[in-house]
Amino acid sequence: MGTHVKSPSGVVDREQNLTQILTENPYLIGDQVSRQFDTTNGNLPFLFKVLAIGKALSIQTHPDKKTSEKLHAEQPTVYTDPNHKPEMAVALTDFKALCGFMPIVNIAEYVRAVPEFQSLIDPSIVTEFLNFINLSESDQKAVLKKLFAALMTADVSNITTQLQTLVARYQRGGQNPLEEDVKDLVLTLNEQFPGDVGIFCAFMLNYVRMTPGQAIFLGAGEPHAYVEGDIMECMANSDNVIRAGLTPKAKDIPNLVSVLTYAPSDWQKHMVKPVDITPHTRKYDPPIQDFTVLQVKIQNGEIETHEAIPGPSIAIATEGSGRVTWSGGELDLEAGSVIFVGAETKIEITAGDSNLVVFRAYVTA
């Protein structure tokens, strides 16, 4: 949902798509946003998506703005735009993901406890990494980069051998207590992507289990993979993805290794804690200017009013039915209905005879 050059949204009963309409009517984006972002040719600063993940998505990261510009100039058919792509995921159902490097002490525990993982890494790198407690923070990042790079570039035949050994051990119940937390994840990923080096990322990245309403934010250079569940996803208006595993698509391991932040931490660092701004509207506000997301929950004829926002927004009904009204008219809503709201437009959202849930992404600069 949005105006990305590869697939701009269509508009019901109009021959023009959303990009074309916004190009002809820039007031719908608003002067405030146009001063802050490049809105040339109807470009919105954000993209809004619904993802229903039945099979794990790739181990990936997204480049920052400077790197995006460089990659787009060098490989425009692969990196199709020059923008960065920070993103936020809000769980609609129970949701599982790999998210950022886990604390370095936890990675070290897996290096010691999982022989198949350790066997993929040069012994000198293992020794240097396990000495992390005596290193400065910058040196810890450096040895983490060495470890990850060694894993991602390990010999393919050795990856296959070690995965077969690991999976066989787990299938006969040979996991140690530390591995209990990731055993099922490893077995699932191996069923979906047999022999893929990305499976070993279960021993380096935080394994996150979220419940509906929880959210995580991933800035540039944070490794991640969405594993299972339904989410609302909002991101800067870009399709730039650097992949390294769990995918049949093209991988770019050198660029991925070079752009990661190597900032190990507990996964809660990535959480976005919502704030209730009214009894019916919850606000998810990540630490960037490109987008904010609102969640509206109302029922049985209740009305929620949103005052005018000095920027454009896109909203989708994910449950129930109702309608949205503004000074110029109204539209019926049902699950799956998507609407664009122009800048400086006050709206009222009314629930039908059941619960109505609406997610709304916007930017105000």
C-alpha positions as CSV (number, residue, x, y, z in Angstrom):
1,M,0.0,0.0,0.0
2,G,1.7,3.1,-1.2
3,T,3.6,4.6,-4.2
4,H,6.7,2.6,-4.7
5,V,7.8,2.7,-8.3
6,K,7.7,-1.1,-8.7
7,S,4.0,-1.4,-7.6
8,P,2.0,1.8,-6.8
9,S,-1.4,1.2,-5.4
10,G,-4.4,1.3,-7.7
11,V,-7.5,3.4,-6.8
12,V,-11.0,2.0,-7.0
13,D,-13.0,3.3,-10.0
14,R,-10.1,5.4,-11.2
15,E,-7.9,4.8,-14.2
16,Q,-5.0,6.6,-12.5
17,N,-3.0,4.9,-9.7
18,L,-2.3,6.6,-6.4
19,T,1.1,7.9,-7.6
20,Q,-0.5,9.6,-10.5
21,I,-3.3,11.1,-8.4
22,L,-0.8,12.5,-5.9
23,T,1.4,13.9,-8.6
24,E,-1.6,15.9,-9.9
25,N,-2.8,16.8,-6.4
26,P,0.3,17.5,-4.3
27,Y,-1.9,19.3,-1.6
28,L,-2.9,15.7,-0.6
29,I,0.6,15.1,0.6
30,G,1.0,18.6,2.2
31,D,3.6,21.3,2.2
32,Q,5.1,20.2,5.6
33,V,5.9,16.7,4.4
34,S,7.1,17.9,1.0
35,R,9.6,20.2,2.6
36,Q,11.1,17.3,4.7
37,F,10.9,14.4,2.1
38,D,11.3,14.0,-1.6
39,T,7.7,13.8,-2.7
40,T,8.5,14.4,-6.4
41,N,6.0,12.6,-8.7
42,G,3.6,11.8,-5.9
43,N,6.1,9.8,-3.8
44,L,5.0,9.0,-0.3
45,P,7.7,8.6,2.4
46,F,6.4,5.2,3.6
47,L,5.0,1.8,2.5
48,F,2.4,-0.1,4.4
49,K,2.0,-3.9,4.2
50,V,0.1,-6.9,5.5
51,L,2.3,-10.0,5.8
52,A,1.0,-13.5,6.4
53,I,4.1,-15.5,7.0
54,G,3.7,-19.3,6.6
55,K,7.3,-19.9,5.5
56,A,10.2,-18.0,6.9
57,L,11.4,-15.0,5.1
58,S,15.1,-14.5,4.3
59,I,17.9,-13.6,6.7
60,Q,18.3,-10.0,5.6
61,T,19.1,-6.5,6.4
62,H,18.4,-3.1,4.9
63,P,21.0,-0.5,4.0
64,D,21.1,3.1,5.3
65,K,20.5,6.0,3.0
66,K,24.1,6.5,2.0
67,T,24.6,2.8,1.2
68,S,21.3,2.6,-0.6
69,E,22.4,5.4,-2.9
70,K,25.7,3.7,-3.6
71,L,24.1,0.3,-4.2
72,H,21.4,1.7,-6.4
73,A,24.0,3.5,-8.6
74,E,26.1,0.3,-8.9
75,Q,23.3,-2.3,-9.2
76,P,20.1,-0.5,-10.2
77,T,18.4,-3.8,-11.3
78,V,19.0,-5.3,-7.8
79,Y,18.7,-2.3,-5.6
80,T,15.8,-0.5,-7.4
81,D,15.7,2.8,-5.4
82,P,18.2,5.0,-3.5
83,N,16.2,5.1,-0.2
84,H,16.8,3.5,3.2
85,K,14.3,1.0,4.6
86,P,13.9,1.1,8.3
87,E,10.8,-0.9,9.3
88,M,8.4,-1.7,12.1
89,A,6.3,-4.9,12.5
90,V,3.2,-5.0,14.6
91,A,1.9,-8.5,15.4
92,L,-1.7,-9.3,14.4
93,T,-1.3,-12.9,15.6
94,D,1.3,-14.8,17.5
95,F,4.5,-14.0,15.7
96,K,8.0,-15.4,15.6
97,A,11.1,-13.8,14.2
98,L,14.9,-13.7,14.4
99,C,15.8,-10.1,15.3
100,G,19.2,-8.6,15.8
101,F,22.3,-10.2,17.3
102,M,21.7,-11.7,20.7
103,P,23.9,-10.6,23.6
104,I,27.5,-11.7,22.9
105,V,27.6,-13.9,26.0
106,N,24.7,-15.9,24.7
107,I,26.3,-16.4,21.3
108,A,29.4,-17.6,23.1
109,E,27.3,-20.2,25.0
110,Y,26.1,-21.6,21.7
111,V,29.6,-21.6,20.2
112,R,30.7,-23.8,23.1
113,A,27.5,-25.9,23.3
114,V,26.8,-26.7,19.6
115,P,29.7,-28.6,18.0
116,E,28.1,-28.5,14.5
117,F,28.0,-24.6,14.7
118,Q,31.6,-24.4,16.0
119,S,32.8,-26.8,13.3
120,L,32.0,-24.2,10.6
121,I,34.3,-21.6,12.1
122,D,38.1,-21.4,11.9
123,P,39.5,-22.4,15.3
124,S,41.5,-19.2,15.6
125,I,38.3,-17.1,15.2
126,V,36.5,-19.2,17.7
127,T,39.4,-18.7,20.2
128,E,39.4,-15.0,19.6
129,F,35.7,-14.7,19.9
130,L,35.5,-16.7,23.2
131,N,37.9,-14.2,24.7
132,F,35.3,-11.5,24.3
133,I,35.1,-10.7,28.0
134,N,38.6,-9.2,27.8
135,L,37.9,-7.0,24.8
136,S,36.6,-3.5,24.5
137,E,33.1,-2.9,23.0
138,S,34.6,-2.0,19.6
139,D,36.8,-5.1,19.6
140,Q,33.8,-7.2,20.6
141,K,32.0,-5.9,17.5
142,A,35.0,-6.7,15.4
143,V,35.2,-10.3,16.6
144,L,31.4,-10.7,16.2
145,K,31.8,-9.6,12.6
146,K,34.6,-12.1,12.0
147,L,32.4,-14.9,13.5
148,F,29.4,-14.0,11.4
149,A,31.4,-13.6,8.2
150,A,33.1,-16.9,8.8
151,L,29.7,-18.6,9.2
152,M,28.2,-17.0,6.1
153,T,31.2,-17.9,4.0
154,A,31.7,-21.4,5.3
155,D,32.3,-24.3,2.9
156,V,29.0,-25.4,1.4
157,S,29.7,-29.1,1.7
158,N,30.7,-28.6,5.3
159,I,27.4,-26.7,6.0
160,T,25.5,-29.6,4.5
161,T,27.3,-32.1,6.6
162,Q,27.0,-30.2,9.8
163,L,23.3,-29.5,9.3
164,Q,22.6,-33.2,8.7
165,T,24.5,-34.1,11.9
166,L,22.7,-31.3,13.8
167,V,19.2,-32.3,12.6
168,A,19.8,-36.0,13.2
169,R,20.9,-35.2,16.7
170,Y,17.8,-33.1,17.4
171,Q,15.5,-35.7,15.8
172,R,16.7,-38.4,18.2
173,G,16.4,-36.0,21.2
174,G,20.1,-35.4,21.6
175,Q,19.8,-31.6,22.2
176,N,21.4,-30.2,25.4
177,P,19.3,-27.9,27.7
178,L,20.6,-24.7,26.0
179,E,19.4,-25.9,22.6
180,E,15.8,-26.6,23.7
181,D,14.8,-23.1,22.9
182,V,15.8,-23.3,19.3
183,K,15.5,-27.0,18.5
184,D,12.0,-26.7,16.9
185,L,13.1,-23.6,15.0
186,V,16.1,-25.3,13.5
187,L,14.1,-28.3,12.5
188,T,11.4,-26.1,10.9
189,L,13.9,-24.0,9.0
190,N,15.7,-27.1,7.8
191,E,12.4,-28.5,6.4
192,Q,11.7,-25.2,4.6
193,F,15.3,-24.5,3.4
194,P,17.3,-27.8,3.7
195,G,21.0,-27.3,3.8
196,D,20.8,-23.4,4.1
197,V,23.5,-21.7,6.1
198,G,20.9,-19.3,7.4
199,I,19.6,-22.0,9.7
200,F,22.7,-21.5,11.9
201,C,21.6,-17.9,12.5
202,A,19.4,-19.4,15.2
203,F,22.5,-19.5,17.3
204,M,23.4,-15.9,16.7
205,L,20.2,-13.9,16.4
206,N,17.5,-13.3,19.1
207,Y,14.6,-15.7,18.7
208,V,11.6,-13.5,19.3
209,R,8.0,-14.7,20.1
210,M,5.5,-11.9,20.1
211,T,1.8,-11.7,20.9
212,P,-0.8,-9.6,19.1
213,G,-0.2,-5.9,19.6
214,Q,3.5,-6.1,20.3
215,A,5.8,-4.4,17.9
216,I,9.5,-4.3,16.9
217,F,11.5,-1.7,15.0
218,L,14.5,-2.6,12.8
219,G,16.8,0.2,11.7
220,A,19.5,0.0,9.0
221,G,22.0,-2.7,9.4
222,E,20.0,-4.9,11.8
223,P,19.9,-8.6,10.7
224,H,16.5,-10.2,10.9
225,A,14.2,-12.9,9.5
226,Y,10.4,-13.1,10.0
227,V,9.6,-16.8,10.7
228,E,5.8,-17.2,11.2
229,G,2.7,-15.2,11.8
230,D,0.6,-12.2,10.6
231,I,1.9,-8.7,10.9
232,M,1.3,-5.1,9.9
233,E,4.5,-3.8,8.5
234,C,5.4,-0.2,7.9
235,M,8.7,1.0,6.4
236,A,10.3,3.8,4.5
237,N,9.4,3.8,0.8
238,S,12.0,1.4,-0.4
239,D,12.4,-2.2,-1.7
240,N,16.1,-2.5,-0.9
241,V,16.9,-5.8,0.8
242,I,20.3,-7.4,1.3
243,R,19.8,-11.2,1.7
244,A,22.2,-13.8,3.0
245,G,20.2,-17.0,3.8
246,L,16.8,-18.8,4.0
247,T,16.1,-17.8,0.4
248,P,16.2,-19.0,-3.1
249,K,16.7,-15.4,-4.2
250,A,20.0,-13.8,-5.0
251,K,22.3,-13.4,-1.9
252,D,24.7,-10.6,-1.4
253,I,26.8,-11.8,1.5
254,P,29.7,-9.3,1.1
255,N,27.4,-6.3,1.3
256,L,25.4,-7.8,4.1
257,V,28.5,-8.5,6.2
258,S,29.8,-5.0,5.6
259,V,26.7,-3.0,6.5
260,L,25.6,-4.8,9.7
261,T,25.8,-2.8,12.9
262,Y,27.1,-5.7,15.0
263,A,25.4,-4.3,18.1
264,P,24.5,-7.3,20.2
265,S,21.6,-6.9,22.7
266,D,18.5,-8.4,24.1
267,W,15.6,-8.3,21.7
268,Q,13.7,-5.8,23.9
269,K,16.0,-3.1,22.5
270,H,14.0,-3.4,19.3
271,M,10.6,-3.2,20.9
272,V,8.3,-0.3,20.2
273,K,6.0,0.3,23.1
274,P,2.6,1.7,22.1
275,V,1.0,4.7,23.8
276,D,-2.8,5.0,24.1
277,I,-3.6,8.5,22.9
278,T,-7.4,7.9,23.3
279,P,-9.4,5.1,24.8
280,H,-9.7,3.6,21.3
281,T,-6.5,4.6,19.5
282,R,-3.0,3.3,20.1
283,K,0.1,4.9,18.7
284,Y,3.3,3.1,17.6
285,D,6.0,5.7,17.1
286,P,9.4,4.3,16.1
287,P,12.6,6.5,16.4
288,I,12.5,7.8,12.8
289,Q,10.5,10.5,11.0
290,D,9.4,8.4,8.0
291,F,6.2,7.0,9.6
292,T,4.0,6.4,12.6
293,V,1.2,3.8,12.9
294,L,-2.1,4.1,14.7
295,Q,-4.3,1.2,15.7
296,V,-8.0,1.9,16.2
297,K,-10.3,-0.6,18.0
298,I,-14.0,0.2,18.3
299,Q,-17.3,-1.8,18.5
300,N,-21.0,-1.6,18.0
301,G,-21.6,1.8,16.7
302,E,-18.8,3.5,18.6
303,I,-17.2,6.5,16.8
304,E,-13.5,7.5,16.9
305,T,-12.5,10.9,15.7
306,H,-9.0,11.7,14.3
307,E,-8.2,15.4,14.0
308,A,-6.5,16.6,10.9
309,I,-2.9,15.4,10.4
310,P,-0.5,17.7,8.4
311,G,0.5,14.8,6.2
312,P,-0.8,11.9,4.2
313,S,-1.9,8.6,5.6
314,I,-3.1,5.1,4.5
315,A,-5.5,3.0,6.6
316,I,-6.6,-0.6,6.4
317,A,-9.5,-2.3,8.2
318,T,-8.2,-5.7,9.4
319,E,-11.3,-6.8,11.3
320,G,-15.0,-6.1,11.3
321,S,-16.9,-3.5,9.4
322,G,-18.0,0.1,9.6
323,R,-17.4,3.4,7.7
324,V,-15.1,6.4,7.6
325,T,-16.5,9.9,7.1
326,W,-15.0,13.3,6.3
327,S,-16.3,16.6,5.2
328,G,-16.4,15.5,1.6
329,G,-18.1,12.2,2.0
330,E,-17.9,8.7,3.4
331,L,-16.8,5.1,2.6
332,D,-17.9,1.8,3.9
333,L,-15.2,-0.4,5.5
334,E,-14.8,-4.1,5.8
335,A,-11.9,-6.3,6.5
336,G,-9.4,-5.6,3.7
337,S,-10.7,-2.2,2.8
338,V,-7.8,0.3,2.2
339,I,-8.2,4.1,2.2
340,F,-5.9,7.0,1.5
341,V,-6.5,10.1,3.7
342,G,-5.1,13.4,2.4
343,A,-3.2,15.9,4.5
344,E,-5.2,18.2,6.8
345,T,-8.3,15.9,6.7
346,K,-10.3,15.3,9.8
347,I,-12.0,11.8,9.8
348,E,-14.5,9.9,11.9
349,I,-14.3,6.1,12.0
350,T,-17.6,4.3,13.0
351,A,-17.9,0.7,13.9
352,G,-20.8,-1.4,12.5
353,D,-22.5,-4.1,14.5
354,S,-19.2,-5.9,15.3
355,N,-15.7,-4.9,16.4
356,L,-13.8,-2.8,13.9
357,V,-10.0,-2.7,13.9
358,V,-8.2,-0.2,11.7
359,F,-4.4,0.4,11.3
360,R,-3.4,3.8,9.9
361,A,0.1,4.7,8.8
362,Y,1.0,8.4,8.4
363,V,3.9,10.9,8.3
364,T,3.9,14.4,9.6
365,A,7.6,15.3,9.3
